[in-house]
Every structure is written in C-alpha cells, then in structure tokens.
Amino acid sequence: MDEQISKTTVKNIDKSSIEGLPEGAFLQRNGAHLYVYFKFSFMEKVAEEGEEKGSEEGAGEPGEKPRVKTVEKTERDYIGKVIDGKFVPNAYYLREKPVAGQRPDWRWKSMAQRVKSLRERNGLPPEE
C-alpha cells in the first residue's frame, strides 16, 4: 500500500481500509510516509496586526485598550504512521492512550487553552 500512498492524495485514501486506525484520526502525507494525528481546533483572542499582545501601544487614544480579534487555531497530536495498510502507533500513543477530542492538559502549546483545559477538568468556571 505504501506505493499507492506515494501516488495519491490523502483525500483519496479510504480510511476504512487502514487496519487499526483510531476513531477520529486524520491523515497527513509527507513524501512516501503517511502520518496519523488527532486535530484540536479552538478559538483564541490575539492582538490585531501591528500591535503587541497586552501593550497599550497602537491602541489609538491614551488609555484605550489594544484591539483584539478572535482567530481559529489548530494543534495536532501525532499518534503514529500507516505502514503496509496498518496503523503503527508511536510512543506517545502507546504511553498515553489518547482519544480524539480529549487532549491532555500538558499537550497544549497555547497557554490560554492549557489554562482553560485545567479549569474545566477541575470544575472551575471559565475565565472572563
């Protein structure tokens, strides 16, 4: 199957034909390799272009807060590869046994998302 992978796009691969592929997993082709990952999307507030996060510069009038916008961000947890039509898990997958949609707190690169995840897990209300 590896020869077929190198000649096709990920969109044309039938996920059901990959043995042992976890529910909710996505595929990414890089050359002749097919990687498997879980995708996590979230919304995050960021300073508008040309303004530093948390600074008062570029805000316009003195005392006016910087303009922020909400953007969609995505992070991935790679969980293995596809070799000869079979899902082969990596060390992270074998150690942590992750599930799509349930990311461990420590895996978030976004500090805001990490804090949000910790607050949810501990039953605390979201930050304002």
MDAnalysis code that builds the backbone (N, CA, C; Angstrom):
import MDAnalysis as mda
import numpy as np

u = mda.Universe.empty(384, n_residues=128, atom_resindex=np.repeat(np.arange(128), 3), trajectory=True)
u.add_TopologyAttr("name", ["N", "CA", "C"] * 128)
u.add_TopologyAttr("resid", np.arange(1, 129))
u.add_TopologyAttr("resname", ["MET", "ASP", "GLU", "GLN", "ILE", "SER", "LYS", "THR", "THR", "VAL", "LYS", "ASN", "ILE", "ASP", "LYS", "SER", "SER", "ILE", "GLU", "GLY", "LEU", "PRO", "GLU", "GLY", "ALA", "PHE", "LEU", "GLN", "ARG", "ASN", "GLY", "ALA", "HIS", "LEU", "TYR", "VAL", "TYR", "PHE", "LYS", "PHE", "SER", "PHE", "MET", "GLU", "LYS", "VAL", "ALA", "GLU", "GLU", "GLY", "GLU", "GLU", "LYS", "GLY", "SER", "GLU", "GLU", "GLY", "ALA", "GLY", "GLU", "PRO", "GLY", "GLU", "LYS", "PRO", "ARG", "VAL", "LYS", "THR", "VAL", "GLU", "LYS", "THR", "GLU", "ARG", "ASP", "TYR", "ILE", "GLY", "LYS", "VAL", "ILE", "ASP", "GLY", "LYS", "PHE", "VAL", "PRO", "ASN", "ALA", "TYR", "TYR", "LEU", "ARG", "GLU", "LYS", "PRO", "VAL", "ALA", "GLY", "GLN", "ARG", "PRO", "ASP", "TRP", "ARG", "TRP", "LYS", "SER", "MET", "ALA", "GLN", "ARG", "VAL", "LYS", "SER", "LEU", "ARG", "GLU", "ARG", "ASN", "GLY", "LEU", "PRO", "PRO", "GLU", "GLU"])
u.atoms.positions = np.array([
    [0.824, -1.204, 0.000],
    [0.000, 0.000, 0.000],
    [0.860, 1.257, 0.000],
    [2.114, 1.180, 0.494],
    [2.967, 2.355, 0.554],
    [3.210, 2.967, -0.814],
    [3.330, 2.140, -1.857],
    [3.498, 2.681, -3.208],
    [2.240, 3.431, -3.635],
    [1.078, 2.925, -3.274],
    [-0.180, 3.601, -3.600],
    [-0.267, 4.938, -2.882],
    [0.175, 4.990, -1.636],
    [0.117, 6.219, -0.853],
    [0.937, 7.311, -1.512],
    [2.134, 6.980, -2.001],
    [3.002, 7.993, -2.574],
    [2.445, 8.546, -3.888],
    [1.490, 7.864, -4.496],
    [0.948, 8.318, -5.776],
    [-0.450, 8.907, -5.669],
    [-0.992, 9.003, -4.478],
    [-2.347, 9.507, -4.305],
    [-2.359, 10.618, -3.261],
    [-3.446, 11.363, -3.232],
    [-3.581, 12.381, -2.199],
    [-4.294, 11.779, -0.997],
    [-4.141, 12.403, 0.153],
    [-4.765, 11.914, 1.379],
    [-6.282, 11.886, 1.222],
    [-6.844, 12.849, 0.489],
    [-8.298, 12.910, 0.307],
    [-8.839, 11.656, -0.377],
    [-8.020, 11.007, -1.188],
    [-8.480, 9.838, -1.931],
    [-8.265, 8.525, -1.187],
    [-7.696, 8.574, -0.011],
    [-7.441, 7.342, 0.749],
    [-8.676, 6.986, 1.571],
    [-9.098, 5.749, 1.453],
    [-10.243, 5.254, 2.215],
    [-9.751, 4.864, 3.610],
    [-10.132, 5.654, 4.615],
    [-9.671, 5.395, 5.984],
    [-10.095, 4.024, 6.488],
    [-11.239, 3.538, 6.018],
    [-11.722, 2.235, 6.494],
    [-10.823, 1.091, 6.018],
    [-9.984, 1.348, 5.021],
    [-9.086, 0.302, 4.531],
    [-7.808, 0.206, 5.362],
    [-7.617, 1.133, 6.301],
    [-6.416, 1.123, 7.148],
    [-6.735, 0.363, 8.433],
    [-6.063, -0.730, 8.628],
    [-6.313, -1.602, 9.766],
    [-5.868, -0.948, 11.073],
    [-6.769, -0.894, 12.062],
    [-6.450, -0.394, 13.393],
    [-6.437, 1.120, 13.535],
    [-6.896, 1.848, 12.529],
    [-6.896, 3.308, 12.598],
    [-7.879, 3.778, 13.665],
    [-7.421, 4.595, 14.637],
    [-8.315, 5.056, 15.706],
    [-9.439, 5.947, 15.185],
    [-10.563, 5.910, 15.868],
    [-11.720, 6.755, 15.555],
    [-11.336, 8.225, 15.667],
    [-11.695, 9.019, 14.686],
    [-11.447, 10.463, 14.717],
    [-10.055, 10.879, 14.276],
    [-9.254, 9.944, 13.793],
    [-7.892, 10.262, 13.367],
    [-7.889, 10.882, 11.971],
    [-6.892, 11.740, 11.732],
    [-6.678, 12.364, 10.432],
    [-5.372, 11.850, 9.853],
    [-5.219, 11.989, 8.537],
    [-4.024, 11.526, 7.847],
    [-3.277, 12.693, 7.232],
    [-1.951, 12.597, 7.222],
    [-1.107, 13.597, 6.571],
    [-0.006, 12.870, 5.815],
    [0.089, 13.169, 4.524],
    [1.136, 12.562, 3.723],
    [2.343, 13.496, 3.678],
    [3.526, 12.927, 3.872],
    [4.772, 13.665, 3.749],
    [5.705, 12.779, 2.935],
    [5.809, 13.082, 1.655],
    [6.584, 12.220, 0.765],
    [5.914, 10.868, 0.657],
    [6.657, 9.805, 0.935],
    [6.110, 8.454, 0.847],
    [5.512, 7.982, 2.166],
    [5.559, 8.820, 3.209],
    [5.062, 8.429, 4.530],
    [3.662, 8.984, 4.762],
    [2.849, 8.210, 5.462],
    [1.505, 8.627, 5.828],
    [1.438, 8.668, 7.358],
    [1.279, 9.879, 7.902],
    [1.239, 10.074, 9.350],
    [-0.199, 10.190, 9.828],
    [-0.427, 9.777, 11.079],
    [-1.753, 9.787, 11.682],
    [-1.726, 10.746, 12.870],
    [-2.772, 11.585, 12.979],
    [-2.811, 12.554, 14.075],
    [-4.241, 12.837, 14.498],
    [-4.368, 13.383, 15.715],
    [-5.630, 13.939, 16.187],
    [-5.524, 15.445, 16.047],
    [-6.593, 16.061, 15.590],
    [-6.627, 17.507, 15.354],
    [-7.486, 18.163, 16.436],
    [-6.986, 19.286, 16.971],
    [-7.705, 20.031, 18.002],
    [-7.802, 21.484, 17.565],
    [-9.008, 21.972, 17.318],
    [-9.233, 23.356, 16.916],
    [-9.846, 24.122, 18.075],
    [-9.490, 25.405, 18.172],
    [-10.029, 26.253, 19.230],
    [-9.953, 27.702, 18.780],
    [-10.715, 28.553, 19.457],
    [-10.716, 29.987, 19.168],
    [-9.854, 30.684, 20.212],
    [-9.044, 31.651, 19.750],
    [-8.172, 32.377, 20.669],
    [-8.161, 33.853, 20.294],
    [-8.146, 34.706, 21.311],
    [-8.081, 36.145, 21.090],
    [-6.621, 36.549, 20.931],
    [-6.340, 37.329, 19.885],
    [-4.980, 37.811, 19.625],
    [-5.028, 39.288, 19.287],
    [-3.906, 39.981, 19.552],
    [-3.822, 41.398, 19.201],
    [-3.845, 41.524, 17.688],
    [-4.504, 42.583, 17.198],
    [-4.547, 42.795, 15.758],
    [-3.149, 43.071, 15.240],
    [-2.948, 42.845, 13.962],
    [-1.653, 43.009, 13.303],
    [-1.030, 44.359, 13.633],
    [0.262, 44.345, 13.964],
    [0.966, 45.583, 14.251],
    [0.893, 46.010, 15.699],
    [0.215, 45.239, 16.523],
    [0.102, 45.578, 17.936],
    [0.644, 44.423, 18.760],
    [1.307, 44.756, 19.827],
    [1.837, 43.722, 20.707],
    [0.764, 43.276, 21.682],
    [0.780, 42.007, 22.006],
    [-0.184, 41.485, 22.971],
    [0.001, 42.176, 24.309],
    [-1.075, 42.673, 24.857],
    [-1.064, 43.251, 26.185],
    [-0.442, 44.627, 26.275],
    [-0.033, 45.208, 25.161],
    [0.578, 46.535, 25.236],
    [-0.466, 47.608, 25.001],
    [-0.171, 48.776, 25.467],
    [-1.058, 49.913, 25.246],
    [-0.678, 50.650, 23.964],
    [0.488, 50.285, 23.373],
    [0.917, 50.957, 22.146],
    [0.007, 50.556, 20.999],
    [-0.199, 51.456, 20.089],
    [-1.016, 51.174, 18.916],
    [-2.485, 51.108, 19.226],
    [-2.870, 51.480, 20.423],
    [-4.273, 51.382, 20.803],
    [-5.055, 52.603, 20.360],
    [-4.369, 53.616, 19.886],
    [-5.058, 54.834, 19.487],
    [-4.948, 55.866, 20.583],
    [-6.039, 56.210, 21.185],
    [-6.077, 57.201, 22.265],
    [-5.401, 56.655, 23.521],
    [-4.763, 57.543, 24.320],
    [-4.157, 57.084, 25.575],
    [-5.206, 56.429, 26.477],
    [-4.834, 55.310, 27.053],
    [-5.745, 54.595, 27.941],
    [-6.677, 53.635, 27.221],
    [-6.737, 53.723, 25.886],
    [-7.605, 52.820, 25.117],
    [-6.912, 51.455, 25.016],
    [-7.677, 50.402, 25.181],
    [-7.101, 49.061, 25.135],
    [-6.797, 48.679, 23.682],
    [-5.774, 47.818, 23.479],
    [-5.454, 47.374, 22.118],
    [-6.628, 46.598, 21.519],
    [-6.776, 46.691, 20.220],
    [-7.823, 45.940, 19.528],
    [-7.416, 44.470, 19.444],
    [-8.377, 43.600, 19.690],
    [-8.110, 42.167, 19.594],
    [-9.100, 41.550, 18.627],
    [-8.694, 40.443, 18.056],
    [-9.599, 39.690, 17.193],
    [-9.539, 38.227, 17.618],
    [-10.573, 37.504, 17.296],
    [-10.642, 36.088, 17.624],
    [-10.332, 35.296, 16.362],
    [-9.377, 34.400, 16.467],
    [-8.970, 33.589, 15.322],
    [-9.044, 32.111, 15.692],
    [-9.277, 31.288, 14.678],
    [-9.280, 29.844, 14.899],
    [-7.851, 29.341, 14.804],
    [-7.461, 28.544, 15.773],
    [-6.134, 27.943, 15.780],
    [-6.297, 26.426, 15.848],
    [-5.282, 25.736, 15.382],
    [-5.308, 24.279, 15.365],
    [-3.986, 23.742, 15.885],
    [-4.065, 22.712, 16.700],
    [-2.879, 21.987, 17.152],
    [-3.103, 20.508, 16.834],
    [-2.007, 19.784, 16.667],
    [-2.086, 18.364, 16.313],
    [-1.280, 17.525, 17.292],
    [-1.783, 16.333, 17.563],
    [-1.028, 15.323, 18.299],
    [-0.797, 14.165, 17.334],
    [0.460, 13.980, 16.933],
    [0.776, 12.863, 16.041],
    [0.799, 11.580, 16.854],
    [0.106, 10.564, 16.334],
    [-0.066, 9.335, 17.111],
    [0.510, 8.103, 16.425],
    [1.029, 8.249, 15.218],
    [1.627, 7.094, 14.559],
    [1.742, 7.275, 13.062],
    [1.942, 6.147, 12.374],
    [2.102, 6.101, 10.923],
    [1.249, 4.980, 10.359],
    [1.099, 4.990, 9.040],
    [0.482, 3.871, 8.340],
    [1.599, 3.171, 7.574],
    [1.787, 1.892, 7.870],
    [2.795, 1.086, 7.181],
    [2.131, -0.184, 6.690],
    [2.237, -0.435, 5.403],
    [1.635, -1.617, 4.770],
    [0.152, -1.747, 5.099],
    [-0.558, -0.625, 5.087],
    [-2.002, -0.641, 5.293],
    [-2.447, -0.797, 6.734],
    [-1.493, -0.730, 7.676],
    [-1.821, -0.895, 9.092],
    [-1.367, 0.332, 9.870],
    [-2.179, 0.705, 10.879],
    [-1.805, 1.784, 11.784],
    [-0.728, 1.272, 12.725],
    [0.408, 1.996, 12.782],
    [1.507, 1.650, 13.680],
    [1.645, 2.806, 14.667],
    [1.269, 2.596, 15.935],
    [1.291, 3.688, 16.920],
    [2.707, 4.111, 17.288],
    [2.834, 5.404, 17.648],
    [4.118, 5.896, 18.139],
    [4.164, 5.748, 19.667],
    [5.280, 6.165, 20.280],
    [5.463, 6.010, 21.727],
    [4.416, 6.789, 22.520],
    [4.080, 8.011, 22.056],
    [3.065, 8.822, 22.750],
    [1.731, 8.076, 22.797],
    [1.323, 7.497, 21.683],
    [0.042, 6.782, 21.627],
    [0.061, 5.564, 22.560],
    [1.147, 4.833, 22.551],
    [1.234, 3.639, 23.398],
    [1.258, 3.997, 24.885],
    [1.943, 5.087, 25.237],
    [2.087, 5.502, 26.640],
    [0.821, 6.146, 27.192],
    [0.225, 7.071, 26.420],
    [-0.885, 7.893, 26.915],
    [-2.273, 7.380, 26.541],
    [-2.377, 6.555, 25.520],
    [-3.673, 6.043, 25.039],
    [-4.665, 7.194, 24.775],
    [-4.272, 8.188, 23.953],
    [-5.151, 9.341, 23.711],
    [-6.404, 8.969, 22.925],
    [-7.420, 9.819, 23.072],
    [-8.686, 9.660, 22.374],
    [-8.983, 10.980, 21.670],
    [-9.511, 10.922, 20.461],
    [-9.844, 12.141, 19.724],
    [-10.801, 12.988, 20.551],
    [-10.533, 14.290, 20.619],
    [-11.408, 15.207, 21.341],
    [-11.115, 15.340, 22.822],
    [-10.176, 14.539, 23.347],
    [-9.830, 14.608, 24.772],
    [-8.317, 14.725, 24.899],
    [-7.826, 15.950, 24.817],
    [-6.385, 16.178, 24.845],
    [-5.894, 16.406, 26.273],
    [-4.776, 15.768, 26.649],
    [-4.213, 16.020, 27.978],
    [-3.800, 17.494, 28.114],
    [-3.962, 18.047, 29.310],
    [-3.662, 19.461, 29.546],
    [-2.240, 19.830, 29.142],
    [-1.289, 18.995, 29.457],
    [0.120, 19.310, 29.225],
    [0.494, 19.352, 27.749],
    [-0.366, 18.863, 26.859],
    [-0.049, 18.853, 25.425],
    [-0.346, 20.181, 24.730],
    [-1.128, 21.055, 25.361],
    [-1.478, 22.331, 24.723],
    [-0.262, 23.248, 24.644],
    [0.035, 23.760, 23.442],
    [1.088, 24.767, 23.274],
    [0.559, 26.138, 23.657],
    [-0.716, 26.383, 23.387],
    [-1.359, 27.642, 23.730],
    [-1.601, 27.679, 25.239],
    [-0.982, 28.642, 25.922],
    [-1.137, 28.736, 27.374],
    [-2.594, 29.014, 27.747],
    [-3.283, 29.842, 26.965],
    [-4.691, 30.135, 27.248],
    [-5.531, 28.859, 27.174],
    [-5.261, 28.019, 26.195],
    [-6.016, 26.772, 26.049],
    [-5.657, 25.792, 27.161],
    [-4.390, 25.787, 27.586],
    [-3.969, 24.911, 28.683],
    [-4.688, 25.291, 29.969],
    [-4.766, 26.604, 30.253],
    [-5.454, 27.082, 31.459],
    [-6.940, 26.733, 31.381],
    [-7.544, 26.945, 30.219],
    [-8.965, 26.631, 30.033],
    [-9.215, 25.142, 30.295],
    [-8.362, 24.296, 29.760],
    [-8.499, 22.853, 29.934],
    [-8.377, 22.454, 31.402],
    [-7.403, 23.038, 32.100],
    [-7.227, 22.744, 33.528],
    [-8.429, 23.200, 34.350],
    [-8.963, 24.383, 34.026],
    [-10.132, 24.899, 34.754],
    [-11.338, 23.978, 34.542],
    [-11.570, 23.546, 33.301],
    [-12.688, 22.648, 33.005],
    [-12.552, 21.340, 33.756],
    [-11.341, 20.770, 33.734],
    [-11.107, 19.479, 34.377],
    [-11.314, 19.551, 35.890],
    [-11.010, 20.708, 36.476],
    [-11.143, 20.885, 37.923],
    [-12.479, 21.497, 38.341],
    [-13.396, 21.640, 37.392],
    [-14.734, 22.146, 37.719],
    [-14.795, 23.610, 38.050],
    [-13.818, 24.383, 37.594],
    [-13.816, 25.832, 37.849],
    [-14.498, 26.569, 36.696],
    [-15.104, 27.727, 36.978],
    [-15.756, 28.483, 35.908],
    [-14.718, 29.046, 34.937],
    [-15.100, 29.281, 33.682],
    [-14.166, 29.857, 32.702],
    [-13.746, 31.259, 33.101],
    [-12.517, 31.630, 32.691],
    [-12.032, 32.975, 32.967],
    [-12.785, 33.961, 32.085],
    [-12.959, 35.164, 32.585],
    [-13.628, 36.221, 31.803],
    [-12.635, 36.958, 30.975],
])
